[in-house]
Amino acid sequence: MKSARYCLEFVNLGGLLRQGEYLGKANSKIIANNILAKVFAIRLLSHEKCNIFNLSLQINCSKNMLLSIKKQKSLNQAQV
């Protein structure tokens, strides 16, 4: 019974991470922070697993932020 609940929570976290990755592309920090809060609100997972998911979400957001900065720089150079 316990393992079924863990699986359900992993599915939910996968959805949250995909949602966070999309929001990272949209540069929506407020909603991404709300998703992180939801990840930490899940009590069935151990602290270590929560930290791993938090870190992976932060990495996704950081990568997307760097891409948007590079894109903006190239657009600025093209306009000059």
PyMOL commands that place a pseudoatom at each C-alpha (Angstrom):
pseudoatom trace, name=CA, resn=MET, resi=1, chain=A, elem=C, hetatm=0, pos=[0.000, 0.000, 0.000]
pseudoatom trace, name=CA, resn=LYS, resi=2, chain=A, elem=C, hetatm=0, pos=[2.832, 2.391, 0.873]
pseudoatom trace, name=CA, resn=SER, resi=3, chain=A, elem=C, hetatm=0, pos=[4.599, 1.920, -2.476]
pseudoatom trace, name=CA, resn=ALA, resi=4, chain=A, elem=C, hetatm=0, pos=[1.409, 2.818, -4.365]
pseudoatom trace, name=CA, resn=ARG, resi=5, chain=A, elem=C, hetatm=0, pos=[1.258, 6.138, -2.533]
pseudoatom trace, name=CA, resn=TYR, resi=6, chain=A, elem=C, hetatm=0, pos=[4.922, 6.819, -3.316]
pseudoatom trace, name=CA, resn=CYS, resi=7, chain=A, elem=C, hetatm=0, pos=[4.303, 6.098, -7.013]
pseudoatom trace, name=CA, resn=LEU, resi=8, chain=A, elem=C, hetatm=0, pos=[1.352, 8.469, -7.042]
pseudoatom trace, name=CA, resn=GLU, resi=9, chain=A, elem=C, hetatm=0, pos=[3.471, 11.223, -5.525]
pseudoatom trace, name=CA, resn=PHE, resi=10, chain=A, elem=C, hetatm=0, pos=[6.260, 10.643, -8.074]
pseudoatom trace, name=CA, resn=VAL, resi=11, chain=A, elem=C, hetatm=0, pos=[3.716, 11.023, -10.895]
pseudoatom trace, name=CA, resn=ASN, resi=12, chain=A, elem=C, hetatm=0, pos=[2.488, 14.262, -9.340]
pseudoatom trace, name=CA, resn=LEU, resi=13, chain=A, elem=C, hetatm=0, pos=[6.053, 15.542, -8.972]
pseudoatom trace, name=CA, resn=GLY, resi=14, chain=A, elem=C, hetatm=0, pos=[6.816, 14.680, -12.587]
pseudoatom trace, name=CA, resn=GLY, resi=15, chain=A, elem=C, hetatm=0, pos=[3.891, 16.848, -13.639]
pseudoatom trace, name=CA, resn=LEU, resi=16, chain=A, elem=C, hetatm=0, pos=[5.070, 19.663, -11.404]
pseudoatom trace, name=CA, resn=LEU, resi=17, chain=A, elem=C, hetatm=0, pos=[8.588, 19.484, -12.847]
pseudoatom trace, name=CA, resn=ARG, resi=18, chain=A, elem=C, hetatm=0, pos=[7.286, 19.580, -16.427]
pseudoatom trace, name=CA, resn=GLN, resi=19, chain=A, elem=C, hetatm=0, pos=[5.095, 22.530, -15.477]
pseudoatom trace, name=CA, resn=GLY, resi=20, chain=A, elem=C, hetatm=0, pos=[8.078, 24.251, -13.840]
pseudoatom trace, name=CA, resn=GLU, resi=21, chain=A, elem=C, hetatm=0, pos=[10.216, 23.690, -16.937]
pseudoatom trace, name=CA, resn=TYR, resi=22, chain=A, elem=C, hetatm=0, pos=[7.532, 25.329, -19.099]
pseudoatom trace, name=CA, resn=LEU, resi=23, chain=A, elem=C, hetatm=0, pos=[7.194, 28.220, -16.672]
pseudoatom trace, name=CA, resn=GLY, resi=24, chain=A, elem=C, hetatm=0, pos=[10.960, 28.655, -16.638]
pseudoatom trace, name=CA, resn=LYS, resi=25, chain=A, elem=C, hetatm=0, pos=[10.794, 29.241, -20.389]
pseudoatom trace, name=CA, resn=ALA, resi=26, chain=A, elem=C, hetatm=0, pos=[8.088, 31.821, -19.788]
pseudoatom trace, name=CA, resn=ASN, resi=27, chain=A, elem=C, hetatm=0, pos=[10.276, 33.486, -17.112]
pseudoatom trace, name=CA, resn=SER, resi=28, chain=A, elem=C, hetatm=0, pos=[7.512, 33.328, -14.511]
pseudoatom trace, name=CA, resn=LYS, resi=29, chain=A, elem=C, hetatm=0, pos=[9.389, 33.265, -11.206]
pseudoatom trace, name=CA, resn=ILE, resi=30, chain=A, elem=C, hetatm=0, pos=[6.362, 33.709, -8.954]
pseudoatom trace, name=CA, resn=ILE, resi=31, chain=A, elem=C, hetatm=0, pos=[4.510, 30.669, -10.276]
pseudoatom trace, name=CA, resn=ALA, resi=32, chain=A, elem=C, hetatm=0, pos=[7.718, 28.608, -10.347]
pseudoatom trace, name=CA, resn=ASN, resi=33, chain=A, elem=C, hetatm=0, pos=[8.220, 29.432, -6.652]
pseudoatom trace, name=CA, resn=ASN, resi=34, chain=A, elem=C, hetatm=0, pos=[4.665, 28.257, -5.954]
pseudoatom trace, name=CA, resn=ILE, resi=35, chain=A, elem=C, hetatm=0, pos=[5.502, 24.954, -7.633]
pseudoatom trace, name=CA, resn=LEU, resi=36, chain=A, elem=C, hetatm=0, pos=[8.566, 24.600, -5.398]
pseudoatom trace, name=CA, resn=ALA, resi=37, chain=A, elem=C, hetatm=0, pos=[6.333, 25.208, -2.382]
pseudoatom trace, name=CA, resn=LYS, resi=38, chain=A, elem=C, hetatm=0, pos=[4.040, 22.400, -3.565]
pseudoatom trace, name=CA, resn=VAL, resi=39, chain=A, elem=C, hetatm=0, pos=[7.024, 20.059, -3.923]
pseudoatom trace, name=CA, resn=PHE, resi=40, chain=A, elem=C, hetatm=0, pos=[8.069, 20.717, -0.327]
pseudoatom trace, name=CA, resn=ALA, resi=41, chain=A, elem=C, hetatm=0, pos=[4.475, 20.307, 0.888]
pseudoatom trace, name=CA, resn=ILE, resi=42, chain=A, elem=C, hetatm=0, pos=[4.498, 16.621, -0.148]
pseudoatom trace, name=CA, resn=ARG, resi=43, chain=A, elem=C, hetatm=0, pos=[5.132, 14.762, 3.093]
pseudoatom trace, name=CA, resn=LEU, resi=44, chain=A, elem=C, hetatm=0, pos=[5.396, 11.205, 1.777]
pseudoatom trace, name=CA, resn=LEU, resi=45, chain=A, elem=C, hetatm=0, pos=[8.816, 11.791, 0.250]
pseudoatom trace, name=CA, resn=SER, resi=46, chain=A, elem=C, hetatm=0, pos=[11.971, 11.995, 2.311]
pseudoatom trace, name=CA, resn=HIS, resi=47, chain=A, elem=C, hetatm=0, pos=[13.842, 15.306, 2.621]
pseudoatom trace, name=CA, resn=GLU, resi=48, chain=A, elem=C, hetatm=0, pos=[16.613, 14.000, 0.363]
pseudoatom trace, name=CA, resn=LYS, resi=49, chain=A, elem=C, hetatm=0, pos=[14.194, 13.263, -2.472]
pseudoatom trace, name=CA, resn=CYS, resi=50, chain=A, elem=C, hetatm=0, pos=[12.533, 16.658, -2.070]
pseudoatom trace, name=CA, resn=ASN, resi=51, chain=A, elem=C, hetatm=0, pos=[15.950, 18.322, -2.274]
pseudoatom trace, name=CA, resn=ILE, resi=52, chain=A, elem=C, hetatm=0, pos=[16.786, 16.403, -5.458]
pseudoatom trace, name=CA, resn=PHE, resi=53, chain=A, elem=C, hetatm=0, pos=[13.533, 17.461, -7.125]
pseudoatom trace, name=CA, resn=ASN, resi=54, chain=A, elem=C, hetatm=0, pos=[14.002, 21.043, -5.950]
pseudoatom trace, name=CA, resn=LEU, resi=55, chain=A, elem=C, hetatm=0, pos=[17.526, 21.084, -7.371]
pseudoatom trace, name=CA, resn=SER, resi=56, chain=A, elem=C, hetatm=0, pos=[16.433, 19.643, -10.723]
pseudoatom trace, name=CA, resn=LEU, resi=57, chain=A, elem=C, hetatm=0, pos=[13.666, 22.240, -11.005]
pseudoatom trace, name=CA, resn=GLN, resi=58, chain=A, elem=C, hetatm=0, pos=[16.127, 25.023, -10.200]
pseudoatom trace, name=CA, resn=ILE, resi=59, chain=A, elem=C, hetatm=0, pos=[18.557, 23.685, -12.827]
pseudoatom trace, name=CA, resn=ASN, resi=60, chain=A, elem=C, hetatm=0, pos=[15.808, 23.620, -15.464]
pseudoatom trace, name=CA, resn=CYS, resi=61, chain=A, elem=C, hetatm=0, pos=[14.791, 27.188, -14.633]
pseudoatom trace, name=CA, resn=SER, resi=62, chain=A, elem=C, hetatm=0, pos=[18.426, 28.352, -14.667]
pseudoatom trace, name=CA, resn=LYS, resi=63, chain=A, elem=C, hetatm=0, pos=[19.128, 26.761, -18.061]
pseudoatom trace, name=CA, resn=ASN, resi=64, chain=A, elem=C, hetatm=0, pos=[16.027, 28.360, -19.533]
pseudoatom trace, name=CA, resn=MET, resi=65, chain=A, elem=C, hetatm=0, pos=[16.912, 31.724, -18.033]
pseudoatom trace, name=CA, resn=LEU, resi=66, chain=A, elem=C, hetatm=0, pos=[20.408, 31.564, -19.583]
pseudoatom trace, name=CA, resn=LEU, resi=67, chain=A, elem=C, hetatm=0, pos=[18.915, 30.721, -22.969]
pseudoatom trace, name=CA, resn=SER, resi=68, chain=A, elem=C, hetatm=0, pos=[16.526, 33.666, -22.797]
pseudoatom trace, name=CA, resn=ILE, resi=69, chain=A, elem=C, hetatm=0, pos=[19.395, 36.007, -21.814]
pseudoatom trace, name=CA, resn=LYS, resi=70, chain=A, elem=C, hetatm=0, pos=[21.496, 34.782, -24.758]
pseudoatom trace, name=CA, resn=LYS, resi=71, chain=A, elem=C, hetatm=0, pos=[18.534, 35.188, -27.100]
pseudoatom trace, name=CA, resn=GLN, resi=72, chain=A, elem=C, hetatm=0, pos=[17.932, 38.736, -25.840]
pseudoatom trace, name=CA, resn=LYS, resi=73, chain=A, elem=C, hetatm=0, pos=[21.624, 39.631, -26.317]
pseudoatom trace, name=CA, resn=SER, resi=74, chain=A, elem=C, hetatm=0, pos=[21.580, 38.349, -29.890]
pseudoatom trace, name=CA, resn=LEU, resi=75, chain=A, elem=C, hetatm=0, pos=[18.376, 40.308, -30.591]
pseudoatom trace, name=CA, resn=ASN, resi=76, chain=A, elem=C, hetatm=0, pos=[19.975, 43.456, -29.169]
pseudoatom trace, name=CA, resn=GLN, resi=77, chain=A, elem=C, hetatm=0, pos=[23.073, 42.953, -31.334]
pseudoatom trace, name=CA, resn=ALA, resi=78, chain=A, elem=C, hetatm=0, pos=[20.914, 42.424, -34.425]
pseudoatom trace, name=CA, resn=GLN, resi=79, chain=A, elem=C, hetatm=0, pos=[19.078, 45.705, -33.771]
pseudoatom trace, name=CA, resn=VAL, resi=80, chain=A, elem=C, hetatm=0, pos=[22.354, 47.659, -33.486]
for i in range(1, 80): cmd.bond("trace and resi %d" % i, "trace and resi %d" % (i + 1))
show_as sticks, trace
zoom trace
